[in-house]
C-alpha cells in the first residue's frame, strides 16, 4: 500500500551519499591499521574484510536493483510481484555465488581419496546451507524489523509498515511450502541432485503464480485509468472500487488511491537512471545500458562472494570452530546487505508491500535457487553422487538445531506480520530480540551447545 512520506535525506538521486562514503573510508582505514603490515590484529582484520565485502556487494547490487526496477516498471509489473522477483534476484545474488564458491573451493582444495573429496564437498555444501539458512533468518526477522524502526521515525504520518494480506497469503504460503520441503529433505542423511530439480520446479511454479497476479494487476490498472478518464479523479474512491467490483475487476482501495495520487502530483513513473558508486554517477537507462549494468554488477558481486568465502573459511580456521557457524553469522549477514537496503528503500518510498514481498521473495529464491544450483554443482563434481549431510558418521554440526530454529522463527515472524497486517515499532523491537536469540544460538553452537541436546531429544 502506498503511503505519503516525508522528504528523504540525500541519496543517490540528490548527490553523493556522504554518510556511506564516510563509513567506507573508516572501514578501509581500520582494515589497513589491523592488517598484518600494521598493527596485525588477525580477528579484527578478518571481520573488517567482511565489512568491506558487504560494502562492495551493496554498491554492486544498488545499480543492479535500479536497473531491475526500471525493467520491472517498464514491463508494468506490480510492486509486490517486482519485489518478490526482480528485487529478490538482485539482492540474493550474493547467496547464490557464495553457495557455489563454498562448494567449488572445498572440492578443488582437496587432493585425497574419493571419500575424502566427498566429505570435503559435504562440508562445503554445509556452509552453503548455513549461509542460505542464516540469510533466510536475517531476511525474515531483521529486515522487517529495520524497516519498521526506520519508518517509525521517518514517516510521521503513518509510522508503521502496512502489509497487504495477499503478500502474506501468497508469498508467505510459498515460503512456508519451500521451507517445509527443505526441512523434509534435511531429515535425510544425504541430498541427491534431483532434490535441486524439485526446488527449481517449485520456483518455476511460484513464478507462474506471480505472472498470473501480474496480468490481473495490469488488467485492473488499465480499467482504473479508463474509468477515471470517464468519471474524473474527484469521484470518491469507494464508488470507483464498487463500480469496478460490479464489473468483476479486482481494484483495491489502495491501488485507486495510488493512481489518483500519481496523477495529482504529476510525477514521473520511472527512475530513468541508475545511481552508481555512492550516487556520484548516474547511468541513463535504456534496453542496452540496463543489460550492461546487470551484467557488470553480477560480475562484481561474484568476485566479492569468492572473497567472502575465503574470509569465512579463514575466520573459522582462526577461531578453530566449524565453518558452519561462521557462515551462519558472517557470510549470511554480509550477503543480506542488499536485501536490507532494498527493503528499507522500498518502505521509504511508501511501497510497504514491496518491502515485505522482497523478504519473502529473497527467501524463496535462497531456498529454491541458491541451494539447488550449488547442490547440482556439487553433485556434478562428485560424479552425481549424493551430497552427504554427515561428518564422521554424525549430522553436520549445527544442522539439526538449525532445522528447528528455522521453522520456529519463521512461524513466529509470520504471526507477527499477520497480526493486524501491520509492523509497528514495538513489533520491530521484538523481532530484533528474536534475531539476538538466533545469534546467541550460533555463538553457543560453535562451542558445542546443542538446542535439541538441552531438551533431551
C-alpha positions in Angstrom: 0.0 0.0 0.0 1.4 3.3 -1.0 1.8 5.9 1.8 2.6 9.5 1.8 6.2 10.0 3.0 8.3 12.9 4.1 11.2 14.0 2.0 14.1 11.6 2.3 17.6 12.6 3.2 20.1 13.0 0.4 20.5 9.8 -1.6 22.0 8.9 -4.9 19.2 10.9 -6.6 20.3 14.1 -4.9 24.1 13.7 -5.0 26.8 11.6 -3.4 25.9 9.5 -0.3 28.4 11.1 2.0 27.4 9.1 5.0 28.1 5.8 3.1 31.3 7.2 1.8 32.4 8.1 5.3 31.6 4.6 6.6 33.6 3.1 3.7 36.6 5.3 4.3 36.5 4.5 8.0 36.3 0.7 7.3 39.2 0.9 4.9 41.4 2.8 7.3 40.6 0.4 10.1 41.3 -2.5 7.8 44.7 -1.2 6.9 45.5 -0.5 10.6 44.6 -4.0 11.6 46.4 -5.7 8.7 49.5 -7.9 9.1 51.5 -5.0 7.7 50.5 -2.6 10.5 49.1 -3.5 14.0 48.5 -7.1 13.0 45.2 -7.9 14.7 44.1 -11.0 12.9 40.5 -11.4 14.0 39.7 -7.7 13.6 41.4 -7.8 10.2 39.1 -10.8 9.1 35.9 -9.2 10.4 36.8 -5.8 8.8 37.3 -7.7 5.5 33.7 -8.9 5.8 32.6 -5.3 6.4 34.4 -4.1 3.3 32.9 -7.1 1.3 29.4 -6.1 2.5 30.0 -2.5 1.2 31.3 -3.8 -2.2 28.3 -6.1 -2.5 25.9 -3.3 -1.6 27.4 -0.9 -4.1 27.3 -3.7 -6.8 23.7 -4.5 -6.1 22.5 -0.9 -5.8 22.7 -0.1 -9.6 21.6 -3.7 -10.3 18.4 -3.0 -8.3 17.8 0.3 -10.1 18.2 -1.4 -13.5 16.0 -4.3 -12.4 13.3 -1.9 -11.1 13.5 0.0 -14.4 12.9 -3.3 -16.3 10.0 -4.2 -13.9 8.3 -0.8 -14.2 8.8 -0.7 -18.0 7.0 -4.0 -18.2 4.4 -2.7 -15.7 5.0 -5.4 -13.1 3.2 -4.6 -9.8 5.3 -3.6 -6.8 4.7 -6.8 -4.7 5.5 -9.0 -7.7 8.6 -7.0 -8.6 9.7 -7.2 -5.0 9.3 -10.9 -5.0 11.1 -11.5 -8.3 13.4 -8.8 -9.7 14.3 -7.2 -6.4 14.7 -10.6 -4.8 17.0 -11.8 -7.5 19.0 -8.6 -7.3 19.5 -8.9 -3.6 20.1 -12.7 -3.5 23.0 -12.8 -5.9 25.5 -12.9 -3.1 23.9 -16.0 -1.5 23.9 -17.8 -4.9 27.6 -17.0 -5.7 28.7 -17.7 -2.1 27.0 -21.1 -2.2 28.6 -22.0 -5.5 32.1 -20.9 -4.3 31.8 -22.7 -1.0 31.3 -26.0 -2.9 33.9 -25.4 -5.6 36.6 -24.1 -3.2 36.0 -27.1 -0.8 36.2 -29.7 -3.6 39.1 -28.2 -5.6 41.3 -27.7 -2.5 41.2 -31.5 -1.7 43.5 -34.0 -3.4 42.7 -37.0 -1.3 40.7 -40.2 -1.9 37.2 -40.2 -3.4 35.7 -40.5 0.1 37.8 -37.6 1.4 36.7 -35.4 -1.6 33.0 -36.4 -0.9 33.4 -35.4 2.8 35.0 -32.1 1.9 32.2 -31.4 -0.6 29.7 -32.2 2.1 31.4 -29.6 4.4 31.3 -27.1 1.5 27.6 -27.7 1.0 27.1 -27.5 4.7 28.5 -24.0 4.6 26.1 -23.2 1.7 23.2 -24.4 3.8 24.4 -22.3 6.8 24.7 -19.2 4.6 21.3 -19.5 3.0 19.6 -20.5 6.2 21.3 -17.7 8.2 20.4 -15.3 5.4 16.8 -16.5 5.5 16.6 -15.9 9.2 18.2 -12.5 8.8 15.8 -11.6 5.9 12.7 -12.9 7.7 13.4 -11.2 11.1 15.9 -8.4 10.9 15.0 -6.7 7.6 11.3 -6.2 8.5 12.5 -5.0 11.9 14.8 -2.5 10.4 12.1 -1.3 8.0 9.7 -0.9 10.9 12.2 1.1 13.0 13.2 3.4 10.2 9.6 4.1 9.1 8.5 4.7 12.7 11.0 7.6 12.7 11.0 8.7 9.0 7.2 8.5 8.2 5.4 10.5 10.9 2.1 10.4 9.1 2.0 6.6 9.1 4.7 5.3 11.4 4.0 1.6 10.7 4.5 -0.9 7.9 1.2 -1.9 6.4 1.3 -5.3 4.7 -1.3 -6.2 2.1 -2.9 -9.6 3.0 -2.1 -11.1 -0.4 1.6 -10.6 0.3 1.4 -12.8 3.3 -1.1 -15.3 1.9 0.7 -15.6 -1.5 4.4 -15.1 -0.8 4.2 -16.4 2.8 2.5 -19.6 1.6 5.1 -20.2 -1.0 7.9 -19.5 1.5 6.4 -22.0 4.1 5.9 -24.6 1.3 9.6 -24.3 0.2 10.8 -24.3 3.8 8.7 -27.5 4.6 10.2 -29.3 1.6 13.7 -28.2 2.6 13.3 -29.4 6.2 11.9 -32.7 4.9 15.0 -33.1 2.7 17.3 -32.2 5.5 16.0 -35.1 7.6 17.8 -37.4 5.3 21.5 -38.1 5.8 22.2 -37.0 2.2 20.9 -34.8 -0.6 20.5 -36.0 -4.2 20.8 -34.0 -7.4 17.1 -34.5 -8.1 16.2 -32.6 -5.0 17.7 -29.5 -6.7 15.4 -30.0 -9.6 12.4 -30.2 -7.2 13.4 -26.8 -5.8 13.8 -25.3 -9.2 10.4 -26.7 -10.2 8.8 -25.1 -7.2 10.4 -21.8 -8.1 9.0 -22.1 -11.6 5.6 -22.7 -10.2 6.0 -19.6 -8.0 6.9 -17.5 -11.0 3.8 -18.7 -12.8 1.7 -17.7 -9.9 3.3 -14.3 -9.8 2.8 -13.9 -13.6 -0.9 -14.6 -13.2 -1.1 -12.0 -10.5 0.8 -9.5 -12.6 -1.6 -10.0 -15.5 -4.5 -9.4 -13.1 -2.8 -6.3 -11.8 -2.2 -4.9 -15.3 -5.8 -5.5 -16.2 -7.0 -3.7 -13.1 -4.6 -0.8 -13.7 -6.0 -0.3 -17.3 -9.5 -0.5 -16.0 -8.9 2.1 -13.3 -7.2 4.5 -15.7 -10.1 4.1 -18.2 -12.7 4.6 -15.5 -11.0 7.7 -14.1 -10.9 9.1 -17.6 -14.7 8.8 -17.8 -15.8 9.9 -14.3 -12.9 12.1 -13.2 -10.4 12.0 -10.4 -12.8 13.7 -8.0 -15.1 10.7 -7.8 -14.9 9.0 -4.4 -12.6 6.0 -4.3 -15.2 3.8 -2.6 -17.6 4.5 -5.5 -14.9 3.6 -8.1 -14.0 0.4 -6.3 -17.6 -0.6 -6.0 -18.3 0.1 -9.7 -15.3 -1.9 -10.9 -16.1 -4.7 -8.5 -19.6 -5.0 -10.1 -17.7 -5.5 -13.4 -15.7 -8.3 -11.7 -12.5 -6.2 -11.7 -10.3 -6.6 -8.6 -9.4 -3.0 -7.9 -8.3 -2.3 -4.4 -8.8 1.0 -2.5 -5.0 1.4 -2.2 -4.4 0.9 -5.9 -7.0 3.5 -6.8 -5.6 6.0 -4.3 -2.1 5.4 -5.7 -3.1 6.1 -9.2 -5.0 9.3 -8.1 -2.0 10.5 -6.1 0.4 9.9 -9.0 -1.9 11.8 -11.4 -2.4 14.7 -8.9 1.2 15.1 -8.2 2.1 14.8 -11.9 5.2 12.7 -11.0 7.3 10.6 -13.3 6.5 6.9 -13.0 10.0 5.7 -13.6 13.5 6.4 -12.4 15.3 6.7 -15.7 18.9 6.3 -14.4 20.9 4.0 -12.1 23.0 5.5 -9.4 26.5 4.1 -9.2 29.4 4.5 -6.8 27.7 6.1 -3.9 25.4 8.1 -6.2 28.3 10.0 -7.7 27.4 8.8 -11.2 24.1 8.5 -12.9 23.8 5.9 -15.7 20.9 6.7 -18.1 18.8 3.5 -18.5 17.6 2.0 -21.7 17.5 -1.5 -23.0 21.3 -1.7 -23.7 22.6 0.2 -20.6 20.2 -1.7 -18.3 21.6 -5.0 -19.6 25.2 -3.9 -19.3 24.6 -2.7 -15.7 23.0 -6.0 -14.8 26.0 -8.0 -16.3 28.7 -5.8 -14.7 27.1 -5.8 -11.3 26.7 -9.6 -11.4 30.4 -10.0 -12.2 31.4 -7.7 -9.3 29.1 -9.5 -6.9 30.5 -12.9 -8.0 34.1 -11.8 -7.3 33.1 -10.3 -3.9 31.4 -13.5 -2.9 34.5 -15.5 -3.7 36.4 -13.2 -1.4 33.7 -13.7 1.3 34.0 -17.5 1.1 37.8 -17.3 1.6 37.4 -14.9 4.5 34.7 -17.1 6.1 37.0 -20.2 5.9 40.0 -18.3 7.3 37.9 -17.0 10.2 36.6 -20.5 11.1 40.2 -21.8 10.9 41.5 -18.9 13.1 38.7 -19.4 15.7 39.0 -23.2 15.5 35.3 -23.6 15.1 33.2 -25.3 12.4 32.8 -23.2 9.2 29.0 -23.8 9.5 28.7 -21.5 12.5 30.8 -18.7 11.0 28.9 -18.9 7.7 25.5 -18.7 9.5 26.5 -15.3 11.0 29.2 -13.6 9.0 28.5 -14.9 5.4 24.7 -14.7 5.9 24.8 -11.1 7.2 27.3 -9.9 4.6 25.3 -11.4 1.8 22.0 -9.9 3.1 23.1 -6.3 3.0 21.5 -5.7 -0.5 18.2 -7.1 0.8 18.3 -4.7 3.8 18.8 -1.5 1.7 16.3 -2.6 -1.0 13.5 -3.2 1.6 14.2 -0.1 3.5 14.3 2.0 0.3 11.0 0.5 -0.8 9.4 1.2 2.6 10.7 4.8 2.5 9.2 5.3 -1.0 5.8 4.1 0.5 5.9 0.7 -1.1 5.3 -1.3 2.1 4.1 -4.4 0.3 7.2 -4.3 -2.0 9.4 -4.1 1.1 7.9 -7.2 2.7 7.4 -9.2 -0.5 11.2 -8.7 -1.2 11.9 -10.5 2.1 9.7 -13.5 1.1 10.9 -13.5 -2.5 14.5 -13.4 -1.4 14.0 -16.4 1.0 12.1 -18.4 -1.7 15.0 -17.6 -4.1 17.6 -18.6 -1.5 15.9 -22.0 -0.9 14.9 -22.9 -4.4 17.8 -21.5 -6.4 20.7 -20.6 -4.0 20.6 -24.1 -2.5 19.7 -26.1 -5.7 22.4 -24.7 -8.0 25.3 -25.4 -5.6 23.7 -28.9 -4.9 23.8 -29.6 -8.7 27.4 -28.2 -9.0 28.5 -30.4 -6.0 26.8 -33.5 -7.4 28.5 -32.9 -10.8 31.9 -32.5 -9.2 31.4 -35.7 -7.3 30.2 -37.7 -10.4 26.5 -37.2 -9.5 27.0 -38.9 -6.1 24.7 -37.7 -3.3 26.0 -35.0 -1.0 26.4 -36.3 2.5 24.9 -34.3 5.4 27.1 -36.3 7.8 30.5 -35.7 9.3 32.3 -38.8 10.8 29.0 -40.6 10.9 27.2 -37.8 12.6 25.0 -35.0 11.2 26.9 -31.8 10.3 27.3 -29.9 13.5 24.5 -27.3 14.0 22.3 -28.6 11.1 19.8 -30.4 13.3 19.2 -27.4 15.6 19.0 -25.1 12.5 16.1 -27.1 11.1 14.1 -26.5 14.3 15.1 -22.8 14.7 14.3 -22.0 11.0 10.8 -23.4 11.3 10.1 -21.9 14.7 11.4 -18.4 14.0 9.6 -18.2 10.6 6.3 -19.2 12.2 6.7 -16.5 14.9 7.6 -13.8 12.4 4.7 -14.7 10.1 2.3 -14.5 13.1 3.7 -11.0 14.0 3.2 -9.8 10.4 -0.2 -11.3 10.1 -1.4 -9.6 13.3 -3.4 -6.6 12.0 -1.3 -6.7 8.9 1.0 -4.1 10.5 4.6 -3.9 11.7 4.9 -1.3 14.5 8.0 -0.1 16.4 7.2 -2.5 19.3 6.9 -5.5 17.0 10.2 -4.4 15.3 12.0 -4.4 18.7 10.6 -7.9 19.4 11.9 -9.1 16.1 15.4 -7.7 16.9 15.3 -9.6 20.2 14.4 -12.8 18.3 17.4 -12.4 16.0 19.6 -11.8 19.1 18.5 -15.2 20.3 19.5 -16.7 17.0 22.9 -15.2 17.1 23.3 -16.4 20.7 22.5 -19.9 19.5 25.1 -19.7 16.7 27.8 -18.5 19.1 26.9 -21.1 21.7 26.7 -23.8 19.0 30.3 -23.1 17.9 31.3 -24.1 21.4 29.4 -27.4 21.2 26.0 -26.3 22.6 23.0 -28.2 21.1 19.4 -27.0 21.5 17.9 -30.5 21.0 20.5 -31.9 23.4 19.4 -29.4 26.0 15.8 -30.6 25.5 17.0 -34.2 25.8 16.0 -35.0 22.2 
